[in-house]
């Protein structure tokens, strides 16, 4: 198949030409079919503040990240590229063949865009990072994630298969079997989509931080092949592509006659594509959420203590404020988020912000109840740590709706605060002892996690050191935490109700006190996946020696895990109990080979010039790792044929 595929594979320059020629004269750049799509939004995004650098810790993005997305999302035109084109159907062409033709044409244009991302943007930035050291190589690799694997898959396999099948349409009028065979490889998109937010953030940061970085982007974006579009716009293409396959294949199945020989295969292929599209659909919904959130923040004046991309707007609308001094209620406006209620006053002159925030009430600790007031019907009380408000809705239904929304937010906060993570497990995945349930906190002494099992705080994931961040144990749960995360005291019944040092999670549960938001957990980043997974949670896990790693070290020993819930990615940790990996390797598309050192315990991962060399403790362990990585590289996941547990 590979030889035939190469015969049909157009050269890179031909693909770029196809991409440019697919736009009719006068069409907006980026429109693949003239008259079928709206041009994407243009214009430079607002740059981040100077001096911000790459950080490996939890995301602290707020205004800067939302600003970087503002221009490319504000018009909503990017959504239209995920919708089916409305081009008129030629009367003489079979409807299903017309759809296959459109699939091929859009695939040619898409491969040209992938070539631009991988072979132009990625390679030129990477070469500059290596030669001038103006910005780190790791930043470039993080921005582009596994785009090289995606490009090679589509250019070398998917596009040639589609081209060959359309050329032979009269003899073999079907594509369901082709898509069934290739659909499992679309799982590689999950890694790209998960990394997309972080990539956009890094792109915004280093465009502002490094003049040389910005100069290269400007030079490439001005070329004809880029269509005067920004790198951010091109990076959206892979996110949108898989849902596009789903829509085209769905229309293809609908157009097929009931007795068509391809109907069963096409329906099965559609089911496979639907599964792969879920990751991209989730990313698109997340961008829509961020767009809506940005618009709300603009109406509120973009105040620093309010803007947070992790927030979710639950409800907004006008209410009446019942005053103790005035007889008549006054017009007010509420914004209910998942973590706060904003009590606002509409501005008379709405230049810029439409509302002025009078009070912010934390949902944590907030209570809501109906009032029995004959003078002010449909009234309810919102009581919080910062303020108590007597409010009146315009109808009974509106009052109930507000109360239900507030109570749902309160219940969610309380559920989060009462949720307690089970005690840590041993280094080889075996439980160290009976798990301490949340209701048992403080009633009996926990089993402590050993110091040498972690290299970072098990709460905030900041690395330990001998001087400024030392190890401490929470006396309630046994976790190893830093001084900042264990700077709380709570009475423990198993210690005669004496105050003991505890972590924030246990302090909240044991005392019922909720601390300010700046001390609460932030949303997890892409590498913040706990390594404490036993055989039931991981497909493979053990220590491996990483020989000649990408940081230039001669040899690094790390705890390596392939999780069951992310079976195509290898996570590498400094220690078995760490809560955040120091790196991850998407395994799809890699080749697994024996090592060059003649040692049966050595094997290698190789792809697109990237090479990782690993050494296992035993030859048997090396064989199991090689088999696990070969499966992941082929797109295998739990539930597929030959499912098996490779761990001890």
C-alpha positions as a printed NumPy array, in Angstrom:
array([[  0.   ,   0.   ,   0.   ],
       [  2.882,   2.331,   0.816],
       [  4.347,   2.143,  -2.709],
       [  1.001,   2.845,  -4.341],
       [  0.369,   5.675,  -1.931],
       [  3.612,   7.367,  -2.854],
       [  2.697,   7.214,  -6.548],
       [ -0.496,   9.143,  -5.836],
       [  1.042,  11.531,  -3.315],
       [  1.407,  15.007,  -4.733],
       [  4.601,  16.882,  -4.031],
       [  4.584,  19.476,  -1.291],
       [  4.852,  22.299,  -3.808],
       [  1.904,  20.878,  -5.77 ],
       [ -0.189,  20.725,  -2.598],
       [  0.604,  24.335,  -1.793],
       [ -0.379,  25.265,  -5.367],
       [ -3.662,  23.369,  -4.972],
       [ -4.325,  25.253,  -1.767],
       [ -3.715,  28.635,  -3.416],
       [ -5.628,  27.788,  -6.601],
       [ -8.636,  26.522,  -4.638],
       [ -9.505,  30.171,  -3.975],
       [-11.296,  31.902,  -6.8  ],
       [ -9.821,  35.238,  -7.976],
       [-10.75 ,  37.926,  -5.52 ],
       [-11.708,  35.487,  -2.781],
       [-10.629,  36.221,   0.736],
       [ -7.461,  34.474,   1.879],
       [ -8.14 ,  31.197,   3.594],
       [-11.445,  30.471,   1.777],
       [-10.999,  26.992,   0.308],
       [-14.018,  27.2  ,  -1.978],
       [-15.124,  30.556,  -3.243],
       [-18.684,  31.329,  -2.287],
       [-18.861,  28.475,   0.176],
       [-17.171,  29.915,   3.229],
       [-16.834,  33.169,   5.035],
       [-13.281,  34.518,   5.407],
       [-11.774,  34.138,   8.843],
       [-11.303,  37.198,  11.029],
       [ -8.061,  39.141,  10.592],
       [ -6.159,  41.698,  12.591],
       [ -3.403,  41.478,  15.145],
       [ -4.321,  40.276,  18.603],
       [ -3.522,  42.214,  21.716],
       [ -0.045,  41.237,  22.864],
       [  0.86 ,  40.014,  26.328],
       [  2.675,  42.104,  28.845],
       [  6.436,  42.164,  28.442],
       [  8.681,  40.084,  30.621],
       [  6.43 ,  37.061,  30.973],
       [  8.357,  33.847,  30.385],
       [  7.638,  30.187,  29.938],
       [  6.569,  28.565,  33.201],
       [  6.221,  24.883,  33.948],
       [  3.848,  25.391,  36.852],
       [  0.052,  25.761,  36.872],
       [ -1.484,  28.186,  34.37 ],
       [ -1.804,  31.764,  35.609],
       [ -3.411,  33.023,  32.419],
       [ -6.124,  35.601,  32.701],
       [ -6.405,  38.761,  30.624],
       [ -3.463,  38.014,  28.371],
       [ -4.74 ,  34.649,  27.122],
       [ -8.274,  35.901,  26.551],
       [ -6.875,  38.92 ,  24.701],
       [ -4.835,  36.683,  22.414],
       [ -8.025,  34.854,  21.398],
       [-10.2  ,  37.957,  21.115],
       [ -9.665,  38.943,  17.476],
       [ -9.726,  35.498,  15.978],
       [-12.899,  34.533,  17.835],
       [-14.832,  37.803,  18.056],
       [-16.608,  37.654,  14.701],
       [-17.568,  34.012,  15.029],
       [-16.592,  33.42 ,  11.379],
       [-14.172,  30.659,  12.367],
       [-17.143,  28.483,  13.308],
       [-18.346,  28.497,   9.701],
       [-15.295,  26.587,   8.528],
       [-16.628,  23.626,  10.536],
       [-19.969,  23.713,   8.701],
       [-20.758,  22.011,   5.428],
       [-20.369,  24.151,   2.338],
       [-23.499,  25.131,   0.495],
       [-22.033,  24.846,  -3.   ],
       [-24.662,  23.883,  -5.602],
       [-24.621,  20.253,  -6.671],
       [-23.889,  19.593, -10.33 ],
       [-26.935,  18.036, -11.858],
       [-24.977,  15.412, -13.77 ],
       [-22.897,  14.1  , -10.858],
       [-23.932,  11.448,  -8.357],
       [-24.578,  13.124,  -4.965],
       [-22.35 ,  10.698,  -3.078],
       [-19.495,  11.148,  -5.558],
       [-19.832,  14.921,  -5.282],
       [-19.335,  14.611,  -1.52 ],
       [-16.265,  12.394,  -1.991],
       [-14.914,  14.972,  -4.457],
       [-15.413,  17.722,  -1.88 ],
       [-13.701,  15.565,   0.749],
       [-10.695,  15.122,  -1.549],
       [-10.476,  18.815,  -2.458],
       [-10.681,  19.975,   1.147],
       [ -8.13 ,  17.303,   2.12 ],
       [ -5.685,  18.658,  -0.475],
       [ -6.112,  22.163,   0.896],
       [ -5.786,  20.861,   4.457],
       [ -2.531,  19.01 ,   3.709],
       [ -1.155,  22.228,   2.224],
       [ -2.042,  24.024,   5.459],
       [ -0.384,  21.26 ,   7.502],
       [  2.722,  21.584,   5.325],
       [  2.764,  25.302,   6.109],
       [  2.497,  24.608,   9.847],
       [  5.026,  21.773,  10.049],
       [  7.563,  22.363,   7.29 ],
       [  7.532,  26.173,   7.297],
       [  6.454,  27.688,  10.641],
       [  7.718,  24.848,  12.844],
       [ 10.972,  24.121,  11.008],
       [ 12.025,  27.749,  10.527],
       [ 11.326,  28.629,  14.153],
       [ 13.133,  25.488,  15.329],
       [ 16.198,  26.228,  13.178],
       [ 16.333,  29.782,  14.51 ],
       [ 16.049,  28.568,  18.11 ],
       [ 18.949,  26.157,  17.55 ],
       [ 21.217,  28.653,  15.8  ],
       [ 20.618,  31.941,  17.621],
       [ 19.28 ,  30.75 ,  21.013],
       [ 16.923,  33.761,  20.874],
       [ 14.137,  31.57 ,  22.305],
       [ 14.058,  27.984,  23.666],
       [ 13.593,  24.976,  21.404],
       [ 11.15 ,  23.504,  23.923],
       [  8.858,  26.508,  23.467],
       [  8.668,  25.835,  19.721],
       [  7.993,  22.125,  20.278],
       [  5.264,  22.851,  22.828],
       [  3.546,  25.318,  20.488],
       [  3.373,  22.852,  17.601],
       [  2.801,  19.707,  19.703],
       [  2.555,  16.617,  17.438],
       [  1.797,  18.525,  14.202],
       [  4.583,  16.574,  12.413],
       [  2.794,  13.263,  13.04 ],
       [ -0.522,  14.705,  11.867],
       [  1.068,  16.12 ,   8.704],
       [  2.823,  12.871,   7.781],
       [ -0.325,  10.828,   8.389],
       [ -2.457,  12.954,   6.066],
       [  0.186,  13.585,   3.384],
       [  1.536,  10.036,   3.142],
       [ -1.547,   7.919,   3.846],
       [ -4.967,   9.565,   4.016],
       [ -4.745,  11.872,   0.983],
       [ -3.254,   9.231,  -1.378],
       [ -5.91 ,   6.7  ,  -0.343],
       [ -8.708,   9.191,  -1.07 ],
       [ -7.166,  10.154,  -4.409],
       [ -6.761,   6.54 ,  -5.531],
       [-10.326,   5.639,  -4.543],
       [-11.837,   8.606,  -6.425],
       [ -9.739,   7.84 ,  -9.519],
       [-11.155,   4.304,  -9.458],
       [-14.698,   5.362,  -8.492],
       [-16.457,   3.693, -11.437],
       [-15.035,   0.304, -10.465],
       [-15.029,   0.777,  -6.659],
       [-17.664,   3.355,  -5.623],
       [-16.994,   3.272,  -1.902],
       [-14.905,   5.027,   0.777],
       [-16.298,   3.497,   3.98 ],
       [-13.625,   0.817,   4.128],
       [-10.843,   3.376,   3.615],
       [-12.038,   5.597,   6.438],
       [-12.586,   2.581,   8.717],
       [ -8.955,   1.603,   8.235],
       [ -7.56 ,   5.082,   8.802],
       [ -9.982,   6.452,  11.408],
       [ -8.208,   4.987,  14.472],
       [ -5.144,   7.092,  13.644],
       [ -7.228,  10.237,  14.118],
       [ -6.81 ,   9.638,  17.861],
       [ -3.514,  11.511,  17.519],
       [ -5.604,  14.682,  17.367],
       [ -6.438,  14.349,  21.063],
       [ -2.891,  15.359,  22.033],
       [ -2.961,  18.376,  19.7  ],
       [ -6.344,  19.534,  20.965],
       [ -5.374,  19.118,  24.636],
       [ -2.276,  21.237,  24.016],
       [ -4.082,  23.937,  22.024],
       [ -4.788,  26.37 ,  24.88 ],
       [ -1.227,  26.134,  26.168],
       [  0.109,  26.588,  22.625],
       [ -1.948,  29.76 ,  22.092],
       [ -0.715,  31.093,  25.426],
       [  2.951,  30.415,  24.609],
       [  2.544,  31.93 ,  21.167],
       [  1.125,  35.142,  22.644],
       [  3.856,  35.285,  25.308],
       [  6.864,  34.769,  23.058],
       [  5.565,  36.975,  20.257],
       [  5.824,  39.81 ,  22.759],
       [  8.908,  38.581,  24.603],
       [ 11.214,  37.824,  21.648],
       [ 11.599,  40.327,  18.759],
       [ 13.314,  37.631,  16.683],
       [ 10.386,  35.242,  17.249],
       [  7.934,  37.91 ,  16.109],
       [ 10.105,  38.791,  13.099],
       [ 10.055,  35.205,  11.806],
       [  6.273,  34.944,  12.253],
       [  5.721,  38.236,  10.423],
       [  7.964,  37.144,   7.552],
       [  6.177,  33.809,   7.078],
       [  2.69 ,  35.294,   7.508],
       [  3.401,  37.792,   4.718],
       [  4.087,  35.029,   2.188],
       [  1.514,  34.098,  -0.431],
       [  1.165,  30.551,   0.912],
       [  0.057,  31.921,   4.285],
       [ -2.683,  34.003,   2.696],
       [ -1.861,  36.968,   4.982],
       [ -3.31 ,  34.961,   7.886],
       [ -1.802,  34.646,  11.359],
       [ -0.214,  31.507,  12.775],
       [ -3.044,  31.354,  15.321],
       [ -5.549,  31.044,  12.483],
       [ -3.589,  28.242,  10.818],
       [ -3.289,  26.414,  14.153],
       [ -7.094,  26.242,  14.355],
       [ -7.262,  24.078,  11.219],
       [ -6.452,  20.718,  12.888],
       [ -8.959,  21.463,  15.658],
       [-11.688,  22.026,  13.072],
       [-10.777,  19.235,  10.656],
       [-12.086,  16.113,  12.432],
       [-15.602,  17.578,  12.981],
       [-15.502,  18.43 ,   9.273],
       [-14.922,  14.747,   8.428],
       [-17.901,  13.846,  10.587],
       [-20.21 ,  16.284,   8.806],
       [-19.12 ,  15.236,   5.316],
       [-19.398,  11.527,   6.103],
       [-22.813,  12.046,   7.688],
       [-24.036,  13.721,   4.491],
       [-22.433,  10.937,   2.419],
       [-24.351,   8.264,   4.363],
       [-27.602,  10.217,   3.935],
       [-27.114,  10.441,   0.157],
       [-26.341,   6.738,  -0.299],
       [-29.198,   4.598,  -1.676],
       [-30.645,   2.121,   0.812],
       [-29.108,  -0.877,  -1.003],
       [-25.753,   0.737,  -1.741],
       [-22.845,  -1.701,  -1.146],
       [-20.97 ,   0.978,   0.841],
       [-23.78 ,   1.77 ,   3.247],
       [-22.777,  -0.614,   6.08 ],
       [-19.066,   0.296,   5.89 ],
       [-19.83 ,   4.002,   5.677],
       [-22.099,   3.863,   8.735],
       [-19.418,   2.026,  10.729],
       [-16.837,   4.578,   9.587],
       [-19.128,   7.388,  10.703],
       [-19.312,   5.849,  14.182],
       [-15.504,   5.75 ,  14.357],
       [-15.175,   9.347,  13.174],
       [-17.786,  10.45 ,  15.703],
       [-15.653,   9.027,  18.507],
       [-12.524,  10.816,  17.245],
       [-14.428,  14.099,  16.808],
       [-15.368,  14.393,  20.461],
       [-11.986,  15.885,  21.44 ],
       [-12.18 ,  18.552,  18.715],
       [-15.802,  19.348,  19.476],
       [-14.883,  19.854,  23.117],
       [-12.095,  22.25 ,  22.13 ],
       [-14.431,  24.228,  19.882],
       [-16.993,  24.479,  22.682],
       [-14.231,  25.655,  25.004],
       [-13.298,  28.427,  22.556],
       [-16.951,  29.43 ,  22.272],
       [-17.091,  29.566,  26.083],
       [-13.997,  31.766,  26.171],
       [-15.475,  34.063,  23.532],
       [-18.704,  34.468,  25.522],
       [-16.674,  34.968,  28.698],
       [-14.542,  37.635,  27.038],
       [-17.652,  39.545,  25.936],
       [-18.984,  39.464,  29.517],
       [-15.657,  40.722,  30.872],
       [-15.692,  43.586,  28.374],
       [-19.126,  44.63 ,  29.606],
       [-17.744,  44.58 ,  33.157],
       [-14.695,  46.698,  32.376],
       [-11.986,  43.968,  32.476],
       [-11.209,  44.385,  36.157],
       [ -8.165,  42.326,  37.16 ],
       [ -9.793,  40.657,  40.171],
       [-12.67 ,  39.404,  38.003],
       [-11.081,  38.251,  34.736],
       [-10.299,  34.522,  34.924],
       [-10.573,  32.111,  31.951],
       [-11.475,  29.198,  34.228],
       [-14.761,  30.851,  35.254],
       [-18.116,  29.772,  33.87 ],
       [-21.059,  32.163,  33.514],
       [-24.186,  30.428,  34.84 ],
       [-26.792,  33.184,  34.608],
       [-27.156,  36.925,  34.16 ],
       [-30.055,  39.332,  34.194],
       [-31.747,  42.357,  35.778],
       [-33.233,  42.351,  39.291],
       [-34.624,  44.951,  41.698],
       [-32.764,  45.816,  44.894],
       [-34.978,  46.324,  47.949],
       [-33.501,  49.156,  49.981],
       [-33.963,  49.791,  53.708],
       [-33.83 ,  53.533,  53.106],
       [-35.772,  53.976,  49.851],
       [-39.374,  53.041,  49.352],
       [-39.062,  52.032,  45.712],
       [-36.7  ,  49.237,  44.599],
       [-33.772,  50.22 ,  42.369],
       [-32.658,  48.608,  39.126],
       [-29.616,  46.352,  39.439],
       [-27.954,  43.604,  37.367],
       [-26.523,  40.245,  38.457],
       [-23.818,  38.051,  36.916],
       [-23.665,  34.588,  38.496],
       [-20.432,  32.673,  37.864],
       [-19.451,  29.28 ,  39.211],
       [-17.418,  30.909,  42.014],
       [-18.883,  34.397,  42.512],
       [-21.992,  36.565,  42.238],
       [-21.413,  40.074,  40.878],
       [-23.893,  42.741,  42.008],
       [-23.74 ,  45.518,  39.398],
       [-25.152,  48.929,  38.565],
       [-25.92 ,  49.736,  34.904],
       [-23.895,  52.713,  33.632],
       [-25.832,  55.665,  32.269],
       [-23.157,  56.422,  29.68 ],
       [-22.129,  53.038,  28.313],
       [-18.725,  53.879,  26.85 ],
       [-16.513,  50.846,  27.324],
       [-17.938,  48.972,  30.298],
       [-21.721,  48.639,  30.482],
       [-21.808,  47.879,  34.208],
       [-20.047,  48.935,  37.359],
       [-19.397,  46.154,  39.864],
       [-20.619,  47.233,  43.298],
       [-20.122,  43.987,  45.233],
       [-18.563,  40.612,  44.65 ],
       [-20.044,  37.797,  46.771],
       [-18.179,  34.503,  46.908],
       [-20.368,  31.49 ,  46.173],
       [-18.411,  29.61 ,  48.838],
       [-20.35 ,  30.253,  52.029],
       [-23.269,  31.917,  50.234],
       [-26.9  ,  31.102,  51.143],
       [-30.13 ,  31.862,  49.293],
       [-33.758,  31.659,  50.436],
       [-37.205,  32.996,  49.539],
       [-38.674,  35.952,  51.462],
       [-42.305,  36.249,  52.555],
       [-42.926,  39.922,  51.904],
       [-46.402,  41.072,  50.85 ],
       [-45.086,  44.527,  49.917],
       [-42.423,  43.094,  47.601],
       [-43.645,  39.826,  45.999],
       [-41.198,  37.437,  44.284],
       [-38.374,  38.566,  46.588],
       [-35.444,  36.483,  47.831],
       [-32.403,  36.875,  50.052],
       [-28.781,  36.302,  49.037],
       [-26.454,  36.193,  52.022],
       [-22.687,  35.938,  51.645],
       [-19.467,  36.67 ,  53.491],
       [-19.145,  40.084,  51.855],
       [-22.764,  41.301,  51.866],
       [-26.442,  40.357,  52.242],
       [-28.846,  41.466,  49.486],
       [-32.636,  41.611,  49.428],
       [-33.66 ,  41.219,  45.794],
       [-36.932,  41.17 ,  43.88 ],
       [-37.597,  39.33 ,  40.621],
       [-40.192,  40.326,  38.057],
       [-42.156,  37.079,  38.385],
       [-42.396,  33.957,  40.508],
       [-40.814,  31.897,  37.722],
       [-37.859,  34.277,  37.467],
       [-37.337,  34.212,  41.235],
       [-37.342,  30.396,  41.286],
       [-34.921,  30.317,  38.374],
       [-32.466,  32.645,  40.158],
       [-32.694,  30.675,  43.387],
       [-32.14 ,  27.358,  41.623],
       [-29.115,  28.714,  39.747],
       [-27.577,  30.098,  42.954],
       [-28.226,  26.89 ,  44.878],
       [-26.707,  24.78 ,  42.098],
       [-23.529,  26.88 ,  42.236],
       [-23.434,  26.582,  46.045],
       [-23.904,  22.799,  45.89 ],
       [-21.081,  22.462,  43.374],
       [-18.674,  24.465,  45.568],
       [-19.604,  22.423,  48.645],
       [-19.153,  19.176,  46.735],
       [-15.702,  20.282,  45.606],
       [-14.649,  21.271,  49.097],
       [-15.851,  18.01 ,  50.603],
       [-14.187,  15.842,  47.985],
       [-11.054,  14.245,  49.328],
       [ -8.456,  12.364,  47.378],
       [ -7.599,   8.906,  48.733],
       [ -4.295,   8.268,  50.445],
       [ -1.274,   7.834,  48.191],
       [ -0.173,   4.461,  46.869],
       [  3.204,   2.747,  46.765],
       [  5.967,   3.223,  44.187],
       [  5.098,   0.159,  42.139],
       [  1.393,   0.953,  42.058],
       [  0.43 ,  -1.259,  45.005],
       [ -1.604,   0.358,  47.762],
       [  0.497,   1.289,  50.778],
       [ -2.38 ,   0.554,  53.107],
       [ -6.097,   0.906,  53.57 ],
       [ -7.351,   4.15 ,  52.024],
       [ -8.39 ,   6.821,  54.455],
       [-11.925,   7.89 ,  53.564],
       [-12.879,  11.555,  53.854],
       [-15.305,  10.881,  56.705],
       [-12.423,   9.299,  58.671],
       [-10.156,  12.353,  58.487],
       [ -8.881,  13.201,  61.939],
       [-10.424,  10.103,  63.517],
       [ -7.38 ,   7.885,  63.002],
       [ -3.759,   8.462,  62.11 ],
       [ -2.99 ,   8.299,  58.38 ],
       [ -0.215,   6.349,  56.722],
       [  2.386,   8.884,  55.657],
       [  3.738,   9.019,  52.11 ],
       [  7.496,   8.556,  52.245],
       [  9.664,  11.587,  51.477],
       [ 11.65 ,   9.883,  48.735],
       [  8.483,   9.011,  46.827],
       [  7.852,  12.634,  45.76 ],
       [  9.91 ,  15.477,  44.343],
       [  7.16 ,  18.099,  44.458],
       [  4.355,  19.214,  46.752],
       [  1.375,  16.88 ,  46.384],
       [ -1.02 ,  19.831,  46.581],
       [  0.462,  22.75 ,  44.591],
       [  2.941,  20.644,  42.532],
       [  5.827,  23.048,  43.228],
       [  9.216,  21.227,  43.373],
       [ 10.932,  20.765,  46.731],
       [ 14.416,  22.032,  47.515],
       [ 16.642,  21.978,  50.579],
       [ 16.41 ,  25.687,  51.372],
       [ 13.214,  27.516,  50.405],
       [ 10.676,  24.707,  49.901],
       [ 11.067,  21.835,  52.334],
       [  8.931,  18.746,  52.863],
       [  6.214,  18.548,  55.532],
       [  3.523,  15.977,  56.236],
       [ -0.173,  16.677,  56.655],
       [ -1.158,  14.994,  59.92 ],
       [ -4.665,  14.312,  58.624],
       [ -4.119,  12.718,  55.192],
       [ -0.404,  11.871,  55.229],
       [  0.459,  13.758,  52.032],
       [  3.918,  15.322,  51.59 ],
       [  3.344,  19.047,  51.156],
       [  5.284,  22.304,  51.248],
       [  5.202,  24.835,  54.082],
       [  2.766,  27.14 ,  52.291],
       [  0.271,  24.352,  51.626],
       [  0.496,  23.076,  55.227],
       [  0.338,  26.429,  56.983],
       [ -2.937,  25.527,  58.704],
       [ -3.904,  23.914,  62.012],
       [ -6.916,  21.79 ,  62.852],
       [ -7.921,  19.718,  65.857],
       [ -7.569,  15.989,  65.248],
       [ -9.609,  13.577,  67.378],
       [ -7.031,  10.817,  67.147],
       [ -4.53 ,  13.184,  68.84 ],
       [ -6.794,  14.137,  71.78 ],
       [ -8.225,  17.085,  69.799],
       [ -4.879,  18.891,  69.846],
       [ -4.187,  21.31 ,  66.922],
       [ -2.019,  19.694,  64.259],
       [ -0.397,  20.86 ,  61.034],
       [ -2.684,  20.025,  58.086],
       [ -2.962,  20.872,  54.398],
       [ -5.548,  23.23 ,  52.938],
       [ -7.839,  20.428,  51.703],
       [ -7.997,  18.793,  55.126],
       [ -8.32 ,  22.158,  56.885],
       [-11.379,  23.015,  54.782],
       [-12.98 ,  19.636,  55.406],
       [-12.251,  19.467,  59.139],
       [-13.13 ,  23.052,  60.072],
       [-15.686,  24.021,  57.418],
       [-13.761,  27.247,  56.806],
       [-13.301,  28.277,  53.169],
       [-10.172,  30.322,  52.486],
       [ -9.843,  33.131,  49.922],
       [ -9.741,  32.076,  46.286],
       [ -6.076,  32.931,  45.817],
       [ -5.234,  29.948,  48.052],
       [ -7.506,  27.487,  46.293],
       [ -6.359,  24.986,  43.677],
       [ -5.975,  26.156,  40.11 ],
       [ -7.035,  24.181,  37.08 ],
       [ -4.68 ,  21.392,  36.078],
       [ -2.293,  21.804,  33.2  ],
       [ -1.586,  19.227,  30.504],
       [  1.309,  17.596,  32.465],
       [ -0.523,  17.571,  35.818],
       [ -1.626,  13.942,  35.709],
       [ -0.844,  12.083,  38.926],
       [  1.551,   9.173,  38.567],
       [  0.091,   7.26 ,  41.548],
       [ -1.836,   4.806,  39.377],
       [ -1.897,   1.099,  40.001],
       [ -2.419,  -1.676,  37.494],
       [ -6.102,  -0.822,  37.254],
       [ -5.303,   2.732,  36.139],
       [ -2.209,   2.264,  33.949],
       [ -1.308,   0.005,  31.053],
       [  2.382,   0.133,  31.922],
       [  4.442,   1.736,  34.659],
       [  8.01 ,   1.356,  35.955],
       [ 11.348,   3.107,  36.214],
       [ 13.27 ,   3.614,  32.952],
       [ 16.628,   5.205,  32.23 ],
       [ 16.309,   7.991,  29.62 ],
       [ 19.715,   8.003,  27.915],
       [ 20.832,  11.221,  26.223],
       [ 17.562,  13.082,  26.819],
       [ 16.555,  16.348,  25.098],
       [ 17.776,  18.48 ,  28.014],
       [ 21.349,  17.497,  27.24 ],
       [ 21.826,  15.299,  30.281],
       [ 23.779,  12.112,  29.76 ],
       [ 21.317,   9.939,  31.657],
       [ 18.105,  10.533,  33.616],
       [ 16.133,   7.932,  35.574],
       [ 12.408,   8.564,  35.661],
       [  9.113,   6.917,  36.543],
       [  7.351,   6.204,  33.215],
       [  3.607,   5.573,  32.865],
       [  1.161,   4.888,  30.015],
       [ -2.253,   5.622,  31.626],
       [ -5.399,   3.719,  30.708],
       [ -7.324,   6.979,  30.248],
       [ -4.642,   8.356,  27.883],
       [ -3.196,   5.207,  26.265],
       [ -1.336,   6.898,  23.415],
       [  0.914,   9.11 ,  25.571],
       [  3.972,   8.304,  27.705],
       [  4.296,  10.42 ,  30.867],
       [  7.68 ,  10.713,  32.597],
       [  7.899,  11.714,  36.275],
       [ 10.848,  12.431,  38.521],
       [  9.389,  10.149,  41.235],
       [  6.517,   7.613,  41.483],
       [  4.269,   9.756,  43.708],
       [  4.676,  13.043,  41.813],
       [  1.465,  14.809,  40.832],
       [  2.894,  16.368,  37.651],
       [  5.013,  14.861,  34.893],
       [  8.09 ,  16.753,  33.736],
       [  7.413,  15.723,  30.125],
       [  5.026,  13.74 ,  27.93 ],
       [  5.635,  11.975,  24.61 ],
       [  2.709,  11.321,  22.192],
       [  3.567,   7.792,  21.007],
       [  1.358,   7.624,  17.902],
       [  3.457,   7.249,  14.771],
       [  6.756,   6.483,  16.527],
       [  8.908,   3.512,  15.495],
       [ 10.174,   1.239,  18.27 ],
       [ 13.615,  -0.234,  17.582],
       [ 16.376,  -2.002,  19.486],
       [ 19.166,   0.126,  20.883],
       [ 22.514,   0.594,  19.109],
       [ 24.534,  -0.336,  22.194],
       [ 24.021,  -4.085,  21.87 ],
       [ 22.302,  -4.149,  25.263],
       [ 19.044,  -6.205,  25.255],
       [ 17.663,  -3.866,  27.914],
       [ 17.855,  -0.826,  25.565],
       [ 15.207,   0.27 ,  23.054],
       [ 14.525,   3.473,  21.102],
       [ 11.617,   5.638,  19.928],
       [ 12.203,   7.401,  16.608],
       [ 10.126,   9.764,  14.461],
       [ 10.826,  12.818,  12.266],
       [ 14.347,  13.348,  13.546],
       [ 13.302,  12.924,  17.167],
       [ 15.015,  10.096,  19.042],
       [ 14.504,   8.838,  22.588],
       [ 16.662,   6.037,  24.024],
       [ 15.404,   4.098,  27.056],
       [ 17.037,   1.454,  29.211],
       [ 14.995,  -0.916,  31.386],
       [ 16.187,  -2.718,  34.51 ],
       [ 15.714,  -6.163,  32.95 ],
       [ 15.455,  -7.662,  29.474],
       [ 11.938,  -8.928,  30.221],
       [ 10.798,  -5.452,  31.292],
       [ 12.357,  -3.994,  28.143],
       [ 10.301,  -6.401,  26.014],
       [  7.066,  -5.462,  27.747],
       [  7.78 ,  -1.742,  27.318],
       [  8.627,  -2.196,  23.632],
       [  5.354,  -4.082,  23.077],
       [  3.341,  -1.429,  24.962],
       [  4.874,   1.41 ,  22.949],
       [  4.413,  -0.42 ,  19.64 ],
       [  0.723,  -0.805,  20.464],
       [  0.382,   2.875,  21.344],
       [  2.288,   3.911,  18.198],
       [ -0.227,   1.948,  16.075],
       [ -3.237,   3.609,  17.732],
       [ -4.201,   0.649,  19.938],
       [ -6.213,   1.42 ,  23.07 ],
       [ -7.927,  -0.669,  25.801],
       [-10.944,  -2.474,  24.415],
       [ -9.355,  -3.081,  21.009],
       [ -8.474,  -6.668,  19.966],
       [ -5.593,  -8.262,  21.9  ],
       [ -6.384,  -6.155,  24.942],
       [ -4.1  ,  -7.068,  27.791],
       [ -2.494,  -5.754,  30.909],
       [  1.253,  -5.332,  30.511],
       [  1.949,  -4.265,  34.074],
       [  2.863,  -6.547,  36.98 ]])
